[in-house]
Amino acid sequence: MKQGIGVSCVNLYIKNHPGVSGEFIILGDRFYNAVIRLILSCKDQDTEVADAEFKKMLKSCDDCHEGYKKKEKKEGE
């Protein structure tokens, strides 16, 4: 799991933005947890739960990307 896309995405952001906020770390943790729940539901072959977990995972991506894209635009203005 450590080599997954979520970990890579978050670690790359932290590397390129020193002093990243605790909020970002929390959002990253939410994403990791959503991915783990998705993987487990897929292993159980529970499509209903997997679909719900996939939607939660996407929301965690959107929440983070939306929040930090706005912050970066404000900083760059």
N, C-alpha and C positions, 0 to 999 in steps of 0.2 A: 504494500500500500504506500510506503514511503516514496516510491518512485512514480506514483500516479500523477496524472495531469494537474490535479488540484494542488498537491504539494509543490509541484514545479512552478505553477502559476504564482502561488503565494510567496514562495522563496525568491523567485525572480523579482517580484514587486518589492519585497523587503530589501533585497540586494541593491536595487536601483533607487530606492527611496529610504536612505538612512534615517533613523529616528521615527519610523512608522508608529502609528498610534496603537494603543492597546485595543481599540475598537476594531482595527484591521485584523489583529490576531484572533479576536473573538469571532469575527465573521469567517475567517479561515477555518477555525475549529468547527464552526457550524457546517461548513462545506464538507470537511473531512468526515464528520459524523454522518451527514446525509449520504455520502458516497459509500461508507461502510454499510449503512442500513440497506442501501440499494443492492450492493453486492450480496449481502446475506439473503435478501428476499429473492434474488435471482437464483442463488444456490438452492434455495428451498423450492424453486420453480413455482412461486406464488405470484402469478402475473398481476393480480389485483393489487397486492401490496407493492409489488415492484413498480407498477405504474404510479401509484401514489408517492412512493419514495423518489422516483425519477422527477416528478413534478416539484417535490420539496427541494431536491438537489438543484434543479434549474432556478428555483426562486432564490436559493442561497447565492447562486452565481450572480443573478440579476441584481439582488440587493447590494452586493459588494461592488460590482462593476458600476452600477448606477451612482452609488455614493461616492466612489473614488474618482470617477470620471468628472463629476461635478466639482469636486475639490481641486483636481488638477487644473481644470479650466479656470477656476477662480484664482489659483496661484499663478497661472501663466498670463493673466490679463494685465 
